Each structure stands twice: as structure tokens, then as C-alpha cells.
């Protein structure tokens, strides 16, 4: 182990299967393993095409391997040794920013490293809620190009400050066949900030369809989403479903009825001067 002020770089160290396992045993929390990345490295090693590129295996100042697990797993799988550079003594916090630029470390990986449960769903939910809070959702379901999206680390910091998501994640599993869990859990979270009991009831009714009049906006929404989920193609984009859910919630909260899904849909530009309807950020 090295000190916090010491950084040691070793070059072209032979990583044997035994040493690879020893390295893996130091890890603790790390990102989710990419099977495709391990397969790719395994194939290269098996074909004798591994080339030392000086991208180092990295250990933090506690002696935990922070970067290099895919190479180590490939070495063990092939039972062959490869040369790698090794860096010892990195700041553990630096790991949260590694590999993001080349997209080998996702927001879900960063949330997993930080100890978040349901890391993929929590990361997706955090991104959706960040976009909502910053009013960055525009017609078409895209994010506003004028607003810079947060880095994965910034999103994690924002989620740690802003979100308590467990209740919202668990309540929506019964509707995952008709609306993506990240959108459903995000909307439950927003609704629950207004009224937790009402938010739970809304999503239970959306899941079951029980004891509702034919003009209940939740039932109108449910019937459309079920029909849409059965389509082989041309399904309504998730953000457009989010608009419909928000509109159904707002009508339901005001004890209003509807006879058609049209009243819940996101009105888009017709190309003849009619502007698209803004995203409904106001929640009753």
C-alpha cells in the first residue's frame, strides 16, 4: 500500500491468472461487468492479438483495484498472461470520472460504485427527474439542446442531494409492461411530493383497472397503454406516455372525467403554423 501523497507507476508488468485473481479480490465495489467487453478482450488474448497500449490497471491508495477488472477476468478465462502497466496510489474519488468519455462507464456504473441499489433504474430515474426539474424536456421527447446535461458524477451528486427514490421504485413494478419503469417511478416520485397516498392509489389503479368508471381518466389511460404495448411497432414514445400520465393525474386530482385518450395526448405541431403543446410541468 502507498501513501496518499505517493503515486507509483510500473510498466509492462506480466499479469498472470493468479495475479489477476489477486487483483480482483481487492476490489470491493466496482462497476457492473460488461460481458461483451470481457468477450472482446478474451478473443484478442486467445488470438495472440493483445497489445500493450499503456492504459494502466489502477489501484487506489487503499490498495483496491479501481480500473482493470475486465482485463483480469479475460486473463483468468483464457488462462494466459498479458503485460499491463499498473498505477498505484490513485485518489478513490477519481474513479468516478474514469472511462466516461469513451462510454465504457455508464451512469448506472457510477451509481453502482457509489452503493446505490437498483443502480440502473435509479440512474435513469435521476436523469429523467433532472430533466424535469430543469424544464429540459421539449416536444419530441428529447432534451433541450440549450441546456448542458450533467456528467454522471454530477448526476450522482444531484441525486444524493435531491432524491429519496426507494418507495417510487417499488410501487411501479406492476405497470412496467405498459410504461417504462424509469418514467413511471419518476412520475410517482413527483406525484408523491404532492400527495403520497394519492400517488400510490393512482398507480395501483393504473396497474389493476379495478373499480373505475368508464370515464375515469386513469382507466382511459390504462386501456390505451395496454393497447399500445401490444403493437409490434409504432408504439408511443416514453415521454409522450409521460405526458398522458401527468394529464390523467391532473384530471383525476380535480375529479374530472374524460371519454377519449385524445384529451391526454401531447398535441404536436401540424406543420401549418400550429405550435406543439409545451410539456406539462405543472402537477396538481
URGIWO-V970813 format. One record per residue. N is the residue number from 0. RES is the residue in one letter. SS is DSSP state (a for helix, b for strand, c for the rest). D_LAST is the distance of its C-alpha to the last C-alpha in whole Angstrom. Layout:
((N;RES;SS;D_LAST) (N;RES;SS;D_LAST))
This chain:
((0;X;c;56) (1;X;c;56) (2;X;c;55) (3;X;c;52) (4;X;c;54) (5;X;c;56) (6;X;c;55) (7;X;b;57) (8;X;b;58) (9;X;b;60) (10;X;b;61) (11;X;b;62) (12;X;b;62) (13;X;b;62) (14;X;b;59) (15;X;c;61) (16;X;a;59) (17;X;a;60) (18;X;a;59) (19;X;a;56) (20;X;a;55) (21;X;a;56) (22;X;a;53) (23;X;a;50) (24;X;a;51) (25;X;c;50) (26;X;c;47) (27;X;c;44) (28;X;c;41) (29;X;c;41) (30;X;c;39) (31;X;c;38) (32;X;c;42) (33;X;c;42) (34;X;a;44) (35;X;a;45) (36;X;a;46) (37;X;a;48) (38;X;a;50) (39;X;a;50) (40;X;a;52) (41;X;a;54) (42;X;a;55) (43;X;a;56) (44;X;a;58) (45;X;a;60) (46;X;c;61) (47;X;c;63) (48;X;c;60) (49;X;c;59) (50;X;c;59) (51;X;c;59) (52;X;c;56) (53;X;c;56) (54;X;c;52) (55;X;c;53) (56;X;b;52) (57;X;b;50) (58;X;b;50) (59;X;b;48) (60;X;c;50) (61;X;c;50) (62;X;c;52) (63;X;c;49) (64;X;b;49) (65;X;b;45) (66;X;b;46) (67;X;c;49) (68;X;a;48) (69;X;a;48) (70;X;a;51) (71;X;a;52) (72;X;a;51) (73;X;a;53) (74;X;a;56) (75;X;a;56) (76;X;a;55) (77;X;a;58) (78;X;c;61) (79;X;c;62) (80;X;c;62) (81;X;b;60) (82;X;b;61) (83;X;b;57) (84;X;b;57) (85;X;b;55) (86;X;b;54) (87;X;b;54) (88;X;b;52) (89;X;b;49) (90;X;c;46) (91;X;a;43) (92;X;a;40) (93;X;a;42) (94;X;a;41) (95;X;a;37) (96;X;a;38) (97;X;c;41) (98;X;c;41) (99;X;a;38) (100;X;a;40) (101;X;a;41) (102;X;c;38) (103;X;c;40) (104;X;c;38) (105;X;c;34) (106;X;a;31) (107;X;a;31) (108;X;a;35) (109;X;a;34) (110;X;a;31) (111;X;a;34) (112;X;a;36) (113;X;c;34) (114;X;c;34) (115;X;c;30) (116;X;c;30) (117;X;c;29) (118;X;a;29) (119;X;a;29) (120;X;a;25) (121;X;a;24) (122;X;a;26) (123;X;a;24) (124;X;a;21) (125;X;a;21) (126;X;a;22) (127;X;a;19) (128;X;a;17) (129;X;a;19) (130;X;a;19) (131;X;a;15) (132;X;a;16) (133;X;c;18) (134;X;c;17) (135;X;c;20) (136;X;b;19) (137;X;c;20) (138;X;c;21) (139;X;c;23) (140;X;c;21) (141;X;c;24) (142;X;b;23) (143;X;c;24) (144;X;c;28) (145;X;c;28) (146;X;c;26) (147;X;c;28) (148;X;c;27) (149;X;c;28) (150;X;c;31) (151;X;a;31) (152;X;a;32) (153;X;a;29) (154;X;a;27) (155;X;a;28) (156;X;a;28) (157;X;a;24) (158;X;a;23) (159;X;a;26) (160;X;a;24) (161;X;a;20) (162;X;c;20) (163;X;c;21) (164;X;c;20) (165;X;a;22) (166;X;a;20) (167;X;a;18) (168;X;a;21) (169;X;a;23) (170;X;a;20) (171;X;c;20) (172;X;a;24) (173;X;a;24) (174;X;a;22) (175;X;c;24) (176;X;c;26) (177;X;c;23) (178;X;c;21) (179;X;c;22) (180;X;a;22) (181;X;a;21) (182;X;a;18) (183;X;a;17) (184;X;a;17) (185;X;a;15) (186;X;a;12) (187;X;a;13) (188;X;a;13) (189;X;a;10) (190;X;a;8) (191;X;a;11) (192;X;a;10) (193;X;a;7) (194;X;c;9) (195;X;a;13) (196;X;a;14) (197;X;a;11) (198;X;a;11) (199;X;a;15) (200;X;a;15) (201;X;a;13) (202;X;a;16) (203;X;a;18) (204;X;a;18) (205;X;a;18) (206;X;a;21) (207;X;a;23) (208;X;c;22) (209;X;c;23) (210;X;c;23) (211;X;c;20) (212;X;c;21) (213;X;c;22) (214;X;c;19) (215;X;b;17) (216;X;a;14) (217;X;a;15) (218;X;a;19) (219;X;a;19) (220;X;a;17) (221;X;a;20) (222;X;a;23) (223;X;a;22) (224;X;a;22) (225;X;a;25) (226;X;a;27) (227;X;a;26) (228;X;a;27) (229;X;c;30) (230;X;c;31) (231;X;c;34) (232;X;c;33) (233;X;c;30) (234;X;c;27) (235;X;c;24) (236;X;c;23) (237;X;a;21) (238;X;a;19) (239;X;a;18) (240;X;a;18) (241;X;a;15) (242;X;a;13) (243;X;a;14) (244;X;a;12) (245;X;a;9) (246;X;a;9) (247;X;a;11) (248;X;a;8) (249;X;a;5) (250;X;a;9) (251;X;a;9) (252;X;a;7) (253;X;c;8) (254;X;c;11) (255;X;c;12) (256;X;b;15) (257;X;c;17) (258;X;c;20) (259;X;c;20) (260;X;a;19) (261;X;a;20) (262;X;a;16) (263;X;a;15) (264;X;c;17) (265;X;c;17) (266;X;c;20) (267;X;c;23) (268;X;c;25) (269;X;c;28) (270;X;c;31) (271;X;c;32) (272;X;c;30) (273;X;c;26) (274;X;c;24) (275;X;c;22) (276;X;c;18) (277;X;c;16) (278;X;c;14) (279;X;c;11) (280;X;c;10) (281;X;c;7) (282;X;c;4) (283;X;c;0))
